[in-house]
């Protein structure tokens, strides 16, 4: 099967995605980066997957709070959410020059359904590339957290994926790190155990250093 092509970024916007295990602190860092961009008088769109649209909210309920879902069906539902989300939220925002800060994107599927569910990660990636028309972020911030630490941070409230065993989350973490090692220009890997202000400084520095041109694979 031919590898789907990866598209250039539409418009003058900036697309930054935050990835990492549950409990890594993505929400906190997205909020801090939003403040950084607002100080520069940029329009900022905060969004997430799954659940960044009305359709996505329904899919999120099924995926995270419903009954068990077969691994391949799970991957397809995430891809369906992603396809609609990119078409209706992300691309329009980038085309008008906005900054899109997003909690999770295709790497989550590659790590969670590919490594975690032990599906073929390359198949999961191709599905997401096709669903999004090949759109990649300008920067992916990977907040690296030990699964046991992430579980302690989450406390007692856990969704269907968060309840998976630490061995599942260890596979996810390892695959995230492999993805980052294979494409270091697109990733910033940060130890999630660092103080939040230090993490934020590293993230804003990496964002400030982004080139102006679109990124192709």
URTAWO-V72702 format. One record per backbone hydrogen bond with DSSP energy under -0.5 kcal/mol. CO is the residue of the C=O (numbers start at 1). NH is the residue of the N-H. If there is no record, write none. Layout:
co nh
CO NH
CO NH
This chain:
co nh
10 13
14 16
14 100
15 138
15 139
16 102
17 19
17 141
18 104
19 143
21 24
25 29
26 30
27 31
28 32
29 33
30 34
31 35
32 36
33 37
34 38
35 39
37 40
37 42
38 41
43 99
44 46
45 101
47 103
48 52
53 57
54 58
55 59
56 60
57 61
58 62
59 63
60 64
60 65
61 65
62 66
64 160
70 74
71 75
72 76
73 77
74 78
75 79
76 80
77 81
78 82
79 83
80 84
81 85
82 86
83 87
84 88
85 89
85 90
86 91
89 93
90 94
91 95
92 96
93 98
94 13
94 97
98 14
98 100
99 45
99 101
100 16
100 102
101 47
102 18
102 104
103 49
105 108
105 109
106 110
107 111
108 112
109 113
109 114
110 115
111 116
112 117
113 119
114 119
119 121
120 124
121 125
122 126
123 127
124 128
125 129
126 130
127 131
128 132
129 133
129 134
130 133
132 135
134 7
139 17
139 141
140 142
140 188
141 19
141 143
142 144
142 190
143 21
143 145
144 192
146 150
147 151
148 152
149 153
150 154
151 155
154 157
156 158
159 163
161 164
165 168
165 169
166 170
167 171
168 172
169 173
170 174
171 175
172 176
173 177
174 178
175 179
176 180
177 181
178 182
179 183
180 183
181 184
183 186
183 187
186 140
188 142
188 190
190 144
190 192
191 194
195 199
196 200
197 201
198 202
199 203
200 204
201 205
202 206
203 207
204 208
205 209
207 210
